[in-house]
Amino acid sequence: MAAKNNYAELFQILKERFESNINRHRGLKWENIQNKLSKNSKKCESLLQMENSGGEPDVVGVDPKSGEYLFYDCAAESPKGRRSFCYDKAALDQRKEHKPKNNAVDAAASMGIEILNEGQYRELQKLGTFDTKTSSWLKTPETIRKSGGALFADFRYDTVFIYHNGAESYYAARGFRGVLRV
């Protein structure tokens, strides 16, 4: 069955969001994006999971090297369905008690997306105001992760703040934002 038939409702939601937030993707045409999505049910499934977990995915641009459309989670706050996770499986395994239900790295991988890195998070913040009450895990450089830490970010006082925390930590107001390349 063609993706177009399976994902009509998702395409309608994405189209409405696209048209309501044109500042995020000036010069792009929804028809071209939908045409590309219609040919890839795996990417549509990832977008559906982003949407269903509260991410409100939207196109934020095109990768200049690959030509792929970039969808970021554009919900005002870190997606509700992806909060209270520690950073990765090693951190989850390290916790002896009060373990969170999941970890951000594995959850993102199971959705077919990547966690935003610091540069992508800063680009997102140029498109609006995000994470004023929540925070989001960021893809963490291996050197930091090997030392037991992980990065997260938020937006307070008109400024993007990048912080560190133990990778095993988790909070009700910390989730993760993803990027999907189509």
Backbone torsions as a table, in degrees:
resi	resn	phi	psi	omega
1	MET	NA	136.8	-176.9
2	ALA	-68.5	143.9	179.4
3	ALA	-58.2	-33.8	-178.8
4	LYS	-56.0	-39.5	-179.2
5	ASN	-76.1	-37.3	-178.3
6	ASN	-72.4	-27.7	-168.8
7	TYR	-119.5	25.2	-178.0
8	ALA	-57.8	-43.4	-179.3
9	GLU	-66.4	-41.9	177.2
10	LEU	-60.9	-45.4	-179.9
11	PHE	-60.6	-37.3	178.9
12	GLN	-65.1	-44.3	178.0
13	ILE	-61.2	-47.4	-178.6
14	LEU	-64.6	-39.9	179.0
15	LYS	-63.2	-45.6	179.3
16	GLU	-62.4	-41.3	178.8
17	ARG	-65.6	-42.1	178.2
18	PHE	-57.5	-48.5	-177.6
19	GLU	-70.2	-28.9	-179.4
20	SER	-81.3	-14.9	-175.5
21	ASN	-131.4	50.3	-173.8
22	ILE	-60.3	-24.5	179.0
23	ASN	-63.0	-19.8	-179.7
24	ARG	-79.2	-17.4	-171.9
25	HIS	-152.2	50.0	-179.6
26	ARG	-56.2	138.0	176.7
27	GLY	86.8	-6.3	178.7
28	LEU	-96.5	150.5	-179.8
29	LYS	-113.3	128.7	-178.6
30	TRP	-57.4	-39.5	-177.1
31	GLU	-58.1	-40.1	179.0
32	ASN	-66.0	-40.1	-179.4
33	ILE	-67.8	-47.1	-179.8
34	GLN	-62.8	-37.9	178.2
35	ASN	-60.1	-43.4	178.8
36	LYS	-67.0	-41.6	178.0
37	LEU	-63.2	-39.6	-177.4
38	SER	-59.5	-20.3	-178.0
39	LYS	-96.3	3.0	-175.3
40	ASN	-142.2	89.7	-177.5
41	SER	-65.7	-28.4	178.7
42	LYS	-63.6	-43.1	178.1
43	LYS	-68.0	-36.8	177.0
44	CYS	-63.0	-40.1	178.7
45	GLU	-63.2	-40.3	177.1
46	SER	-62.8	-44.1	178.1
47	LEU	-62.8	-38.8	178.1
48	LEU	-63.1	-41.1	177.4
49	GLN	-66.8	-38.4	176.0
50	MET	-60.6	-45.4	-179.1
51	GLU	-65.0	-48.2	-175.6
52	ASN	-66.9	-21.9	178.0
53	SER	-94.8	8.5	173.9
54	GLY	92.5	14.4	-175.4
55	GLY	-79.4	-21.2	-177.2
56	GLU	49.0	60.4	-177.2
57	PRO	-64.1	144.8	177.2
58	ASP	-147.9	154.7	177.1
59	VAL	-73.1	130.1	179.2
60	VAL	-116.7	-1.3	178.0
61	GLY	156.4	-167.3	-179.5
62	VAL	-127.2	133.8	175.4
63	ASP	-67.7	120.8	-176.2
64	PRO	-65.4	-25.0	-179.6
65	LYS	-83.0	-46.7	-173.8
66	SER	-96.5	-19.7	-176.1
67	GLY	78.5	7.3	-179.3
68	GLU	-78.6	142.7	171.6
69	TYR	-72.9	142.9	180.0
70	LEU	-110.6	120.2	173.9
71	PHE	-104.4	126.3	175.1
72	TYR	-113.2	155.1	168.4
73	ASP	-69.8	119.6	-176.6
74	CYS	-115.5	19.0	174.3
75	ALA	-62.0	146.5	-178.3
76	ALA	-56.9	-39.3	178.7
77	GLU	-118.0	162.6	-179.6
78	SER	-51.9	135.5	-173.0
79	PRO	-51.8	127.0	-175.4
80	LYS	-58.1	-37.5	-178.0
81	GLY	-77.9	3.9	-178.9
82	ARG	-131.8	32.0	178.6
83	ARG	-104.0	168.8	179.1
84	SER	64.5	35.4	175.8
85	PHE	-110.2	143.4	168.7
86	CYS	-78.4	-177.7	-171.3
87	TYR	-73.8	-54.6	-175.4
88	ASP	-144.2	179.8	-176.4
89	LYS	-63.4	-39.7	178.6
90	ALA	-59.4	-41.1	178.2
91	ALA	-67.1	-41.1	178.1
92	LEU	-62.2	-44.7	179.6
93	ASP	-65.6	-28.2	-178.5
94	GLN	-71.1	-29.5	-178.8
95	ARG	-69.8	130.4	180.0
96	LYS	-88.6	-33.8	179.6
97	GLU	-144.2	166.3	-178.5
98	HIS	53.6	46.7	-179.5
99	LYS	-70.3	140.8	173.5
100	PRO	-70.8	167.7	-176.5
101	LYS	-73.8	-17.5	-177.6
102	ASN	-166.0	-178.3	174.6
103	ASN	-127.7	152.2	-173.1
104	ALA	-64.7	-43.3	-176.3
105	VAL	-62.4	-48.4	-179.5
106	ASP	-69.1	-37.4	178.5
107	ALA	-62.7	-43.8	178.3
108	ALA	-61.9	-46.5	-179.2
109	ALA	-61.0	-40.7	-179.5
110	SER	-66.4	-24.4	177.8
111	MET	-86.6	-11.3	-178.2
112	GLY	80.9	23.8	179.9
113	ILE	-123.8	171.9	175.4
114	GLU	-114.9	148.2	174.1
115	ILE	-70.6	138.6	177.8
116	LEU	-59.1	141.1	172.7
117	ASN	-92.4	177.5	-176.3
118	GLU	-58.8	-44.3	-179.6
119	GLY	-62.8	-43.4	178.7
120	GLN	-65.0	-38.7	178.9
121	TYR	-63.6	-42.0	178.3
122	ARG	-65.2	-37.8	176.6
123	GLU	-63.8	-42.6	177.7
124	LEU	-57.1	-43.7	-177.1
125	GLN	-66.0	-18.5	175.2
126	LYS	-75.9	-15.8	-176.6
127	LEU	-96.1	-5.3	-177.4
128	GLY	171.7	-163.1	177.9
129	THR	-118.3	116.6	-174.5
130	PHE	-128.9	149.3	175.9
131	ASP	59.8	50.6	175.2
132	THR	-85.9	-15.6	178.3
133	LYS	-124.6	-11.1	-178.3
134	THR	-125.1	-179.1	173.1
135	SER	-139.1	164.6	-176.7
136	SER	-134.0	132.7	172.7
137	TRP	-59.8	146.7	175.1
138	LEU	-117.6	152.9	174.2
139	LYS	-58.3	124.7	-170.7
140	THR	-103.1	132.1	176.4
141	PRO	-57.8	143.9	-175.8
142	GLU	-57.9	-34.8	-179.9
143	THR	-62.8	-38.7	177.7
144	ILE	-71.4	-43.3	-178.0
145	ARG	-63.6	-38.4	178.9
146	LYS	-63.3	-24.5	178.2
147	SER	-87.4	1.1	177.1
148	GLY	99.6	-3.7	-176.3
149	GLY	-100.9	172.8	174.5
150	ALA	-152.3	155.0	-177.7
151	LEU	-99.0	148.1	170.4
152	PHE	-145.2	167.0	-175.6
153	ALA	-145.1	160.9	171.6
154	ASP	-156.2	-179.1	-178.9
155	PHE	-126.9	112.3	178.8
156	ARG	-137.9	150.8	175.7
157	TYR	52.7	40.1	-180.0
158	ASP	58.7	30.5	-176.4
159	THR	-141.8	141.1	171.9
160	VAL	-82.6	125.0	176.6
161	PHE	-110.3	132.8	174.5
162	ILE	-110.9	126.9	-177.1
163	TYR	-125.5	176.5	172.7
164	HIS	-128.1	156.8	177.7
165	ASN	-155.7	164.4	171.5
166	GLY	-62.4	136.5	-176.6
167	ALA	-62.1	-22.5	-178.7
168	GLU	-82.7	-7.6	-179.6
169	SER	-72.4	155.8	173.7
170	TYR	-155.5	148.0	-176.3
171	TYR	-140.6	150.4	-179.5
172	ALA	-61.5	-25.6	-178.3
173	ALA	-101.4	10.7	178.0
174	ARG	-117.5	125.0	176.7
175	GLY	-127.8	-146.8	173.7
176	PHE	-147.5	151.4	176.5
177	ARG	-111.8	147.2	-176.8
178	GLY	-123.3	168.0	173.2
179	VAL	-125.8	138.1	174.1
180	LEU	-121.9	131.2	178.3
181	ARG	-101.6	125.5	-179.0
182	VAL	-123.4	NA	NA
